[in-house]
Amino acid sequence: MKVFVIALVVLFALGAYFTVFKVKDGEYAILVDRESGEIQSVFAAGYNFVPRNIAFWKHSVMYGRIRGTVIFDVRIPLPGLADVESRHYAVDVKIQGKYELDLENARDDFLLNKDFLVSLLKTMCRDSFEAEMLPFLSPVYDNKKLEIHAESVISKGLDTVTKRVSAMGVKLTEASLVGPLRVPPVEIYREGIALAAEFRKIENDNKKEQMLLENKLKKDEIEQKKYLENLREIAKVVKNNPDLLKYLYITGFSKNVNTIIAPDRTGMPFGLDFSEKGSLPKFRGEVDNLR
């Protein structure tokens, strides 16, 4: 009876300071900060205790499976055709595998989302396969030999990937090729080379056109700036020399103009008179034709 009471007291004390939750076999749980998205704790299968000082409105518990299956396509572009971005001009490989996470060493992003792991596996497989295929891709593309050595190429590439992900807390328990490699024939490769050359020509032409347009816009901007500067200089000169407007007005007449009919006796329309303001004395016999 005494032992039972002590056990109840211990359980009550634990309940006061900890929250208990259970993780199923083959699964794991992670305590994630809602604001930062960072993992605070990782829990294996069994009963786990979370301190009560953890605010659950600021944290969340996520579950995942330790073991999983993946299947994905890997595309290795043929030499010189990476920019074409078409599976028509690439070696296609389909891979399936099984993995197991090492909770102590696995990267946080692998625990948060399986998609990060799949994305990394695809990238690693592409790089490894391309390295193993290189003797058949360059300097001369030989699709026949590549098809013959396909299994060996994929096997060596997967061995490399297995070693690399092991250092990241992921154990690839199985990995294999699904179906045959799709290897483009030499004719398709030549077609791709011609298409890539055409794309490069179009890109170069577009760059030249863009450069010419940018140079023209820059030249127009400089000319406009000079024009505005000239206008400001002219405005200063005219402000300091008002009679300059009269001179500019006169010099602007056509050389064929012999007679000017003016509204006043100054001979200058719009009040452009070089003489002082005031009425001019009338001469004897003068007739004002504009009256």
C-alpha positions in Angstrom: 0.0 0.0 0.0 2.8 2.3 0.9 4.5 1.7 -2.5 1.3 2.4 -4.3 0.8 5.7 -2.6 4.4 6.7 -3.4 3.8 5.8 -7.0 0.7 8.0 -7.1 2.6 10.9 -5.6 5.4 10.5 -8.1 2.9 10.3 -11.0 1.1 13.4 -9.7 4.4 15.3 -9.4 5.4 14.3 -12.9 2.0 15.4 -14.2 2.4 18.8 -12.5 5.7 19.5 -14.4 5.5 17.4 -17.5 3.1 16.6 -20.3 3.2 12.9 -21.4 2.5 11.7 -24.9 3.1 8.4 -26.7 4.8 7.8 -30.0 3.9 4.6 -31.9 6.4 2.0 -33.0 8.1 2.9 -36.3 7.3 6.6 -35.8 9.0 9.7 -34.3 7.8 13.0 -33.0 9.3 16.4 -33.1 8.5 19.5 -31.1 8.6 22.5 -33.4 8.6 26.2 -32.6 5.6 27.7 -34.5 7.3 31.1 -35.0 10.7 30.0 -36.2 9.9 26.6 -37.6 12.9 25.1 -35.8 12.9 21.7 -34.1 13.2 22.0 -30.3 13.2 18.3 -29.5 13.0 14.9 -31.2 11.2 11.9 -29.6 11.5 8.2 -30.4 8.8 5.5 -30.0 7.4 5.1 -26.5 6.2 7.5 -23.8 7.8 10.9 -23.8 7.7 13.8 -21.4 7.5 17.4 -22.4 8.2 20.1 -19.7 5.2 22.2 -18.7 7.2 25.3 -19.3 6.8 24.6 -23.0 3.9 26.8 -24.2 1.9 24.7 -26.6 0.3 27.7 -28.2 3.9 28.6 -29.3 4.9 25.0 -30.2 3.4 22.1 -32.1 4.1 18.3 -32.1 4.6 16.7 -35.5 4.8 13.0 -36.3 6.6 11.1 -39.0 7.6 7.6 -40.0 11.2 6.4 -39.5 11.1 4.1 -42.5 9.8 5.1 -45.9 9.7 4.4 -49.6 10.6 6.7 -52.4 10.3 6.6 -56.2 11.5 9.4 -58.5 12.7 10.2 -62.0 16.2 11.4 -62.7 17.1 13.2 -65.9 20.7 13.5 -67.1 21.0 15.9 -70.0 23.2 15.0 -73.0 26.4 17.0 -73.4 25.8 20.6 -74.5 22.0 20.2 -74.1 21.4 21.2 -70.5 19.9 24.5 -71.5 17.3 22.9 -73.9 15.4 21.5 -70.8 13.7 18.7 -72.6 13.5 15.0 -71.6 13.7 14.4 -75.4 17.4 15.2 -75.2 18.3 13.5 -71.9 18.9 10.1 -70.4 15.8 9.2 -68.2 16.2 7.0 -65.2 13.5 5.9 -62.7 14.7 4.9 -59.2 12.9 3.3 -56.3 14.3 2.8 -52.8 13.6 2.3 -49.1 15.2 4.3 -46.4 15.5 4.5 -42.6 16.1 7.7 -40.6 18.7 7.9 -37.9 17.0 10.2 -35.4 20.2 11.3 -33.7 22.0 12.3 -37.0 19.3 13.0 -39.5 19.1 16.6 -40.7 16.2 18.7 -39.4 14.7 19.3 -42.8 14.5 15.5 -43.4 12.5 15.2 -40.2 10.2 18.1 -41.0 9.4 17.1 -44.6 10.0 14.0 -46.6 10.1 16.1 -49.8 13.4 17.6 -48.8 14.9 14.1 -48.6 13.5 13.1 -52.0 14.8 16.3 -53.6 18.3 15.7 -52.2 18.2 12.0 -53.4 17.3 13.2 -56.9 20.1 15.7 -57.0 22.7 13.2 -55.7 21.6 10.5 -58.1 21.8 12.9 -61.1 25.3 13.9 -60.2 26.5 10.4 -59.5 24.9 8.9 -62.6 26.3 11.7 -64.8 29.8 11.0 -63.4 29.5 7.3 -64.2 28.1 8.0 -67.7 30.7 10.5 -68.6 32.9 8.0 -70.6 29.9 7.3 -72.8 28.8 10.9 -73.2 32.0 12.7 -73.9 34.1 13.3 -76.0 31.9 11.1 -78.3 28.3 10.3 -77.5 28.0 6.5 -77.7 24.4 5.5 -76.9 25.0 1.8 -77.7 27.8 1.3 -75.1 25.8 3.3 -72.5 22.8 0.9 -73.0 25.1 -2.1 -72.6 26.7 -0.8 -69.4 23.5 0.7 -68.0 23.2 -1.6 -65.0 26.8 -1.1 -63.9 26.5 2.6 -64.3 23.4 2.8 -62.1 24.7 0.4 -59.5 27.9 2.4 -59.0 26.0 5.6 -58.9 23.6 4.3 -56.2 26.6 3.0 -54.1 28.0 6.6 -54.1 24.6 8.0 -53.1 24.2 5.5 -50.3 27.5 6.5 -48.8 26.8 10.2 -49.0 23.3 10.1 -47.4 24.5 7.8 -44.7 26.7 10.7 -43.4 23.4 12.8 -43.2 21.6 10.3 -41.0 19.7 8.4 -43.7 20.2 4.7 -44.4 19.3 3.5 -47.9 18.2 -0.1 -47.2 17.2 -0.7 -50.9 17.8 1.2 -54.1 17.3 0.0 -57.6 16.5 0.9 -61.2 12.9 0.6 -62.3 12.7 -0.5 -66.0 15.3 0.2 -68.6 17.2 3.5 -69.2 15.7 5.7 -71.9 18.8 6.6 -74.0 18.3 8.9 -77.0 19.8 7.7 -80.3 22.6 9.6 -82.0 20.2 11.2 -84.5 18.2 12.8 -81.7 21.4 14.0 -80.1 22.5 15.7 -83.3 19.0 17.3 -83.6 19.4 18.6 -80.1 22.8 20.1 -80.9 21.4 21.9 -83.9 18.4 23.2 -81.8 20.8 24.4 -79.0 22.9 26.3 -81.6 19.7 27.9 -82.9 18.7 28.9 -79.4 22.1 30.4 -78.7 21.9 32.4 -81.9 18.4 33.7 -81.0 19.7 34.6 -77.5 22.8 36.4 -78.9 20.6 38.3 -81.3 18.3 39.3 -78.5 21.3 40.5 -76.4 22.6 42.6 -79.3 19.2 44.1 -79.8 18.9 44.9 -76.2 22.4 46.4 -76.1 21.6 48.7 -79.1 18.3 49.7 -77.5 20.0 50.5 -74.2 22.8 52.5 -75.9 20.2 54.5 -77.9 18.2 55.2 -74.7 21.4 56.3 -73.0 22.3 58.5 -75.9 18.9 60.1 -76.0 19.1 60.7 -72.3 22.4 62.4 -72.6 21.2 64.6 -75.5 18.1 65.5 -73.6 20.2 66.5 -70.6 22.4 68.6 -72.8 19.4 70.3 -74.4 17.9 71.2 -71.0 21.3 72.5 -69.8 21.5 74.7 -73.0 18.0 76.0 -72.3 19.0 76.9 -68.8 22.1 78.8 -70.1 20.0 80.6 -72.7 17.5 81.6 -70.0 20.3 83.1 -67.9 21.7 85.1 -70.9 18.3 86.4 -71.8 17.5 87.4 -68.3 20.7 89.4 -68.1 20.3 90.8 -71.6 16.6 91.5 -72.4 17.4 93.3 -75.8 18.8 89.9 -77.0 15.2 88.8 -77.7 14.8 91.7 -80.2 18.0 90.6 -81.9 16.9 87.0 -82.1 13.5 88.1 -83.4 15.1 90.1 -86.2 17.6 87.5 -87.2 14.8 85.0 -87.4 13.2 86.7 -90.4 13.6 85.1 -93.7 16.1 86.7 -96.1 13.3 87.2 -98.6 11.4 89.6 -96.2 11.8 93.2 -97.4 8.9 95.0 -95.7 7.4 94.7 -92.2 4.0 96.2 -91.5 4.0 97.0 -87.8 1.1 98.2 -85.6 3.0 101.2 -84.3 5.6 103.6 -85.6 8.5 101.8 -84.0 8.7 99.4 -86.9 8.9 96.5 -84.4 5.8 94.5 -83.6 4.8 93.4 -80.1 6.6 96.3 -78.5 10.1 95.1 -79.4 11.6 98.5 -79.6 15.3 99.4 -79.1 14.3 103.0 -78.2 13.2 104.2 -74.8 9.5 103.9 -73.9 7.3 106.9 -74.7 5.7 108.3 -77.8 7.9 109.5 -80.7 7.4 113.0 -82.1 5.3 113.2 -85.3 7.1 114.5 -88.4 5.5 117.0 -90.7 3.6 115.4 -93.4 3.7 111.9 -91.8 0.7 109.7 -92.5 -0.2 106.8 -90.2 -1.6 104.2 -92.7 -2.6 101.8 -89.9 -4.9 104.2 -88.2 
